[in-house]
């Protein structure tokens, strides 16, 4: 019997902590050509981006363009578009992936689980029955069958159609 290996070299930067930058990853993504493939939709006050280290395929984040740390500090326009784009994300993910459920949430501050506590973002995570298995629970590893550029390619046209 041979040992099967699951290679996920793209996760090394996340697992090892990688090189920490003082720059905000969301602000940098808005200004970077390298991050452009991860951005699924750009609205007026917010944008939708794929999570670089997703919990599941099509794990999106809705992010205000302005660097703001809390929901209480957003403008009415930002809050409105944040919720509106979360609803569009829900519809797009349902259409493209047909998940059995979805988690949506905002973590405010490190103690609450925010990986980027200085820039508010809302997670939209599709869920399927049985998507938490031994790999996640025991191995602390997610198995994702689709690469991020393929996910972005599926979701972009749906966002464009829904936001017309």
C-alpha positions in Angstrom: 0.0 0.0 0.0 1.4 3.4 -1.0 0.9 6.7 0.8 -1.0 9.2 -1.2 0.1 12.8 -1.0 -1.9 16.0 -1.4 0.3 18.8 -2.6 -0.8 22.3 -1.8 2.3 24.5 -2.2 0.2 27.6 -2.7 -0.8 27.3 1.0 2.8 27.4 2.3 2.8 31.2 2.7 -0.4 30.9 4.9 0.7 27.9 7.0 4.3 29.2 7.6 3.1 32.7 8.3 5.0 33.9 5.2 6.5 37.3 4.9 4.4 39.7 6.9 3.8 43.0 5.2 2.7 46.1 7.0 0.5 47.0 4.0 -3.2 46.1 4.0 -3.8 43.2 1.7 -7.2 44.6 0.6 -5.9 48.1 -0.1 -3.0 46.6 -2.0 -5.3 44.3 -4.0 -7.2 47.3 -5.3 -4.0 48.9 -6.6 -2.3 45.7 -7.8 -2.4 44.0 -11.2 -1.2 40.8 -9.5 -4.4 40.7 -7.4 -6.7 41.6 -10.2 -7.4 38.0 -11.1 -8.8 37.5 -7.5 -11.2 40.5 -7.8 -14.6 39.2 -9.0 -16.5 42.5 -9.0 -15.8 46.2 -8.3 -18.7 48.3 -7.1 -18.8 52.0 -6.2 -17.9 51.7 -2.5 -17.0 48.0 -2.1 -15.5 45.2 -4.1 -15.7 41.4 -4.1 -12.6 39.3 -3.9 -11.8 35.6 -3.7 -10.2 34.5 -0.5 -6.5 33.6 -1.3 -6.7 30.9 1.5 -10.3 29.7 1.1 -12.3 27.5 3.4 -14.2 26.1 0.4 -14.4 26.7 -3.3 -16.0 30.1 -4.1 -15.1 31.6 -0.7 -15.7 35.3 -1.4 -15.1 38.4 0.7 -17.1 41.7 0.3 -14.8 44.6 1.2 -15.2 48.3 1.4 -12.8 50.1 -0.8 -12.0 52.6 2.0 -9.7 51.3 4.7 -12.1 51.1 7.6 -11.9 48.7 10.6 -15.5 48.4 11.8 -19.0 48.3 10.6 -19.9 51.2 12.8 -17.3 53.4 11.0 -18.7 52.7 7.5 -20.8 55.2 5.7 -24.5 54.4 4.9 -23.4 54.0 1.2 -20.7 51.5 2.2 -23.0 49.5 4.5 -25.7 49.4 1.8 -23.3 48.2 -0.9 -21.7 45.7 1.5 -25.0 44.0 2.1 -26.2 44.4 -1.5 -23.0 42.7 -2.8 -23.3 40.0 -0.1 -26.7 39.2 -1.5 -25.4 39.2 -5.1 -22.5 36.9 -4.0 -25.1 34.6 -2.4 -27.0 34.4 -5.7 -23.9 34.1 -7.9 -22.5 31.2 -5.7 -25.8 29.4 -5.7 -26.0 29.7 -9.5 -22.4 28.6 -10.2 -21.9 26.0 -7.4 -25.3 25.0 -6.0 -24.1 24.7 -2.4 -26.3 23.2 0.3 -25.9 26.2 2.6 -23.8 29.3 3.2 -21.9 31.0 6.0 -21.8 34.8 6.0 -19.9 36.7 8.6 -17.8 39.6 9.8 -15.0 39.1 12.4 -14.1 42.3 14.2 -10.7 42.3 15.9 -8.1 39.5 16.3 -9.9 37.9 19.3 -13.0 37.5 17.1 -11.0 35.7 14.4 -10.2 38.6 12.1 -7.1 37.7 10.0 -7.0 41.3 8.7 -8.4 43.3 11.6 -7.7 46.8 10.2 -9.9 46.4 7.1 -13.5 45.3 7.5 -14.6 42.4 5.2 -17.6 40.1 5.1 -17.0 36.5 4.3 -19.3 34.5 2.1 -18.5 30.8 2.3 -20.5 28.2 0.4 -21.1 24.9 2.4 -21.9 21.4 1.3 -23.2 18.5 3.3 -20.1 16.6 4.5 -17.6 19.3 3.5 -15.9 19.0 6.9 -14.1 15.7 6.9 -11.0 14.2 8.5 -8.7 16.3 6.3 -10.1 19.5 7.9 -10.6 18.2 11.4 -7.5 16.0 11.9 -5.1 17.3 9.2 -6.1 20.9 9.4 -6.0 20.9 5.6 -8.7 21.8 3.1 -9.0 20.0 -0.2 -10.3 22.3 -2.9 -10.9 20.8 -6.3 -10.8 24.1 -8.3 -8.1 26.7 -8.7 -8.9 30.3 -7.9 -8.7 31.7 -11.5 -11.3 29.1 -12.6 -13.6 30.2 -9.7 -13.2 33.8 -10.7 -13.9 33.0 -14.3 -17.2 31.3 -13.3 -18.4 34.1 -11.0 -17.4 37.3 -12.9 -20.1 37.0 -15.6 -22.8 36.2 -13.1 -21.9 39.3 -11.0 -21.9 41.5 -14.2 -25.3 40.2 -15.2 -26.8 40.6 -11.7 -25.4 44.1 -11.2 -26.7 45.6 -14.5 
